[in-house]
Amino acid sequence: MGAKNLGFPDDRRGKAPEVVSREVPDPVVEVSEDADHVYVTAEFREGNVELVVEALRVLFRGPGIPGGRHAVDLPSPVLSEPAAHSVRNGVVDLVLRKSVPAPPTD
C-alpha cells in the first residue's frame, strides 16, 4: 500500500524541509508618550546593555545586539537623564522627561 497524501499541496518526500519559523530580530521595542514623558521598553536576549539618551533618540549598545548597537527614534525631545529606569531579565524600561512639556489644556 502506498503513502497517502494527507491534503498537502504536493508530495514532499525526498525534499529538504522548508524553514517555517524565523528568529525574531533583537530588540523588540515599544515607545509611547503622555503629556510630560516618553516611555521606552526594549527587550534583548542578553541583559548586558548600555544606553545613551539623546534629545530625540535612545542608543542601545551591547554584545547581544545585532551589529552591537540599536537606535530608537523618540516622538518628542527628552532630557538626557532618565526620570526612571530598570533592567530585568533582558528587559529595559525607561521613563524619560520631555524637555518641553506639553502646554496645559483648558
Sequence and secondary structure as in RCSB ss.txt:
>XXXX:A:sequence
MGAKNLGFPDDRRGKAPEVVSREVPDPVVEVSEDADHVYVTAEFREGNVELVVEALRVLFRGPGIPGGRHAVDLP
SPVLSEPAAHSVRNGVVDLVLRKSVPAPPTD
>XXXX:A:secstr
      S SS  TTS          S EEEEEE SSEEEEEEE SSS  EEEE SSEEEEE TTSGGGEEEEE S
S B SS SEEEEETTEEEEEEEBSS      
